[in-house]
């Protein structure tokens, strides 16, 4: 007596389709996740003084000028405050 066993063909196709879409989604995710951060030449200069020249006092001066400037974007001011705090922390 043989039992009737249903074929798993529809289930196999569905699993393969789900795996394919999942892999495609994982491959595309890094491109969507990387958002361009706003920046300005003054911020880049202060960052270079801090990180490349290791001049914390000079970087603090540039960061403070950037914070007090009226035309600085909100996102840049936020990043500047963070870098300013980190520079003061390193300075002691």
Helices and strands as residue ranges (DSSP letters): H 9-33, H 41-51, H 56-68, H 74-91
